[in-house]
């Protein structure tokens, strides 16, 4: 799981991969995971 704090910050342009907890995520994978996370947060409220 990606740390929650990463979802609240914008990813700068030029970043192609994100490394978290020993796993590498592409920018596209990260954006999809971010959208899922934020929609879950909105639904819970």
Buried (B, 14 or more C-beta within 10 A) or exposed (E): EBEEEBBEEEEEEEEEEBEEEEEEBEBEBBEEBBEEBEEEEEEEE
